[in-house]
């Protein structure tokens, strides 16, 4: 029981102190879970990142569920997941009540006018980062271009593009394997 | 009814986005705007709020949209929806980790998904650019609109600083200050 509570509090701390989510959370998880609590080994962190990347959903939630389960089974997974979500949930709930009020001020409207251009820059930077991590071969470029054209210009649903690209990847991967044999 | 739609929509978002963070943006954008929960501007504004508050973007946006649409029960349903697919899938993976790691199906799907996410974020860049630079649609009139040039200058400054790895929160603060300064001066 003590471990469950500790998991909840530790992941609440992780959820409450990482801005931007995702990869920003990994160093904090490492410090808390590996160094302080010694729940998992150093090398396991890399495995957790690898799993979080190849399963759907937010990386923070994937990592919390995985560590929670490893440390204390199903109850641990629930405690860690609720812990990591709880701070965001609470903070955004509070903000949602005041955001609209703030937006009626002229100064705040000007601020958001500037912020929108800043957010665009952040999204483009995220695009660069993901491009860097992506394998660079003809096959990857074709999928990249096709997904872009389908969603941006032909207005195909993003969900369908995601499913189609996963299937296409799977089929070509298995076909390559067969040819290699 | 709203609660069910919220839960189901965010469940889909949680189940079909790979990579976390901005990789989730294209699907979130599509679903949130299609359902008329937020308009394009409000969504971008909220991205800024989410960057400046702790926690994953997906959780932040589901809590916020849920609250806007159906109060606190709505925010609980949406957040539960976005969390549940990860939770279930990770529990399954944790049980048969070795098999998962060497699975050809997972490797195959990921080989298609990684480049797809890059292409889809490209789509998000296009639609966000439209909202920022030509909010009322394209016409030659925008070149005589001072707002267009203000956005362009702020964007270029922020992009250079972002590529120089300035922290996202500082970029948002800076763009807010520039927006306020331009708003009152021009």
Interface residues (C-beta under 8 A of the other chain):
Chain A: X15 X16 X17 X18 X19 X20 X21 X22 X23 X25 X47 X50 X51 X52 X53 X54 X55 X56 X57 X58 X59 X60 X61 X62 X65 X66 X69 X70 X74 X77 X81 X84 X85 X87 X88 X89 X91 X92 X93 X95 X96 X99 X106 X107 X109 X110 X111 X112 X113 X114 X115 X116 X117 X118 X119 X120 X121 X122 X123 X124 X125 X126 X127 X128 X130 X131 X133 X134 X135 X139 X140 X141 X143 X144 X145 X146 X147 X148 X151 X152 X157 X158 X159 X161 X162 X163 X165 X166 X167 X168 X169 X170 X171 X172 X173 X174 X177
Chain B: X12 X14 X15 X16 X17 X18 X19 X20 X21 X22 X23 X24 X25 X26 X27 X29 X30 X41 X44 X45 X47 X48 X49 X50 X51 X52 X53 X54 X55 X56 X57 X58 X59 X60 X63 X64 X67 X68 X72 X75 X79 X82 X83 X85 X86 X87 X89 X90 X91 X93 X94 X97 X100 X101 X104 X105 X106 X107 X108 X109 X110 X111 X112 X113 X114 X115 X116 X117 X118 X119 X120 X121 X122 X123 X124 X125 X126 X127 X128 X129 X131 X132 X147 X150 X151 X152 X154 X155 X158 X159 X161 X162 X163 X168 X169 X171 X172 X174 X175 X176 X177 X178 X179 X180 X182 X183 X184
